[in-house]
Structure formats: structure tokens, C-alpha cells
């Protein structure tokens, strides 16, 4: 069994990416973390794991879907804008 076929490696990668999200917030790594954990679950169930190309495409698609869902659910709200009350070049 190749290392990319082991579900615990995908779940561990997801946990590491979720930890990176805590250090660098912005919902960047969290989408990848969710994608990795779901891929690990799919490999564990037996739905993935025969081809690395298919596994990586599924990981990419799931990560994009998770990122878009996070962005829609927790991102910038409609109509929200940043108000600047002073210019950084003014002294």
C-alpha cells in the first residue's frame, strides 16, 4: 500500500492544515483541511485510493467546495465595507 492510499495520512494532513489555519487565519487552509479529512474518510470507506491522480482531483474539488462554503458562510457580508477615517500618509 502506497503512502497516499493510507487514510490516516490524509486525516493527519487535515489536522496539520487546521492547525496552520489557527496560526494564519483567513479560511485559507481550512478548506484544504476539510478536503483532506473527507478524502481520508473516502479512502477508509473504500471509495478512493486506486489512482493518485483521481485522489488528488477529488481532494482539489472537495477543497474548493469547502473553501467556497466557508467563504459564503463566514466571509465578508454583503454591503459591508471598510471605512477609513484617516490617511496613513497624513501626519
PEFENCOR-V118602 format. One record per residue. N is the residue number from 1. RES is the residue in one small letter. PHI is phi in degrees with one decimal (none if undefined). PSI is psi as a letter, one per 20 degrees, with the letter a starting at -180 (none if undefined). Layout:
n->N res->RES phi->PHI psi->PSI
n->N res->RES phi->PHI psi->PSI
This chain:
n->1 res->x phi->none psi->p
n->2 res->x phi->-73.7 psi->q
n->3 res->x phi->-64.5 psi->h
n->4 res->x phi->-77.0 psi->i
n->5 res->x phi->-92.1 psi->i
n->6 res->x phi->-90.3 psi->p
n->7 res->x phi->-63.9 psi->h
n->8 res->x phi->-66.6 psi->h
n->9 res->x phi->-68.8 psi->g
n->10 res->x phi->-66.9 psi->g
n->11 res->x phi->-66.6 psi->g
n->12 res->x phi->-62.3 psi->g
n->13 res->x phi->-62.2 psi->h
n->14 res->x phi->-63.9 psi->g
n->15 res->x phi->-66.0 psi->g
n->16 res->x phi->-64.1 psi->g
n->17 res->x phi->-66.2 psi->h
n->18 res->x phi->-65.8 psi->h
n->19 res->x phi->-65.4 psi->h
n->20 res->x phi->-64.6 psi->h
n->21 res->x phi->-63.9 psi->h
n->22 res->x phi->-70.0 psi->h
n->23 res->x phi->-81.4 psi->h
n->24 res->x phi->-125.5 psi->n
n->25 res->x phi->-70.7 psi->q
n->26 res->x phi->143.0 psi->j
n->27 res->x phi->59.3 psi->k
n->28 res->x phi->-87.6 psi->g
n->29 res->x phi->-81.4 psi->h
n->30 res->x phi->-66.5 psi->h
n->31 res->x phi->-63.6 psi->g
n->32 res->x phi->-65.8 psi->h
n->33 res->x phi->-63.7 psi->g
n->34 res->x phi->-63.7 psi->g
n->35 res->x phi->-60.7 psi->g
n->36 res->x phi->-66.5 psi->g
n->37 res->x phi->-66.2 psi->g
n->38 res->x phi->-66.2 psi->g
n->39 res->x phi->-62.7 psi->g
n->40 res->x phi->-59.5 psi->g
n->41 res->x phi->-66.9 psi->h
n->42 res->x phi->-66.6 psi->h
n->43 res->x phi->-67.5 psi->g
n->44 res->x phi->-62.6 psi->h
n->45 res->x phi->-69.4 psi->h
n->46 res->x phi->108.8 psi->j
n->47 res->x phi->-86.3 psi->i
n->48 res->x phi->-133.3 psi->r
n->49 res->x phi->122.4 psi->i
n->50 res->x phi->-83.1 psi->h
n->51 res->x phi->-128.0 psi->p
n->52 res->x phi->-69.0 psi->h
n->53 res->x phi->-63.8 psi->g
n->54 res->x phi->-64.8 psi->g
n->55 res->x phi->-62.2 psi->g
n->56 res->x phi->-69.3 psi->h
n->57 res->x phi->-66.2 psi->g
n->58 res->x phi->-63.4 psi->g
n->59 res->x phi->-60.6 psi->g
n->60 res->x phi->-63.6 psi->g
n->61 res->x phi->-65.7 psi->g
n->62 res->x phi->-64.4 psi->h
n->63 res->x phi->-65.5 psi->g
n->64 res->x phi->-65.4 psi->g
n->65 res->x phi->-61.9 psi->g
n->66 res->x phi->-64.6 psi->g
n->67 res->x phi->-64.8 psi->g
n->68 res->x phi->-64.3 psi->h
n->69 res->x phi->-65.3 psi->g
n->70 res->x phi->-64.7 psi->g
n->71 res->x phi->-64.2 psi->g
n->72 res->x phi->-69.4 psi->g
n->73 res->x phi->-77.8 psi->h
n->74 res->x phi->-126.7 psi->j
n->75 res->x phi->-79.8 psi->a
n->76 res->x phi->-66.5 psi->p
n->77 res->x phi->-78.4 psi->q
n->78 res->x phi->-63.1 psi->p
n->79 res->x phi->82.3 psi->i
n->80 res->x phi->-81.0 psi->p
n->81 res->x phi->-141.4 psi->q
n->82 res->x phi->-87.8 psi->p
n->83 res->x phi->-102.0 psi->p
n->84 res->x phi->-100.8 psi->p
n->85 res->x phi->-104.6 psi->i
n->86 res->x phi->-152.8 psi->q
n->87 res->x phi->-92.8 psi->p
n->88 res->x phi->-70.2 psi->i
n->89 res->x phi->-88.3 psi->i
n->90 res->x phi->-83.2 psi->p
n->91 res->x phi->-110.4 psi->none
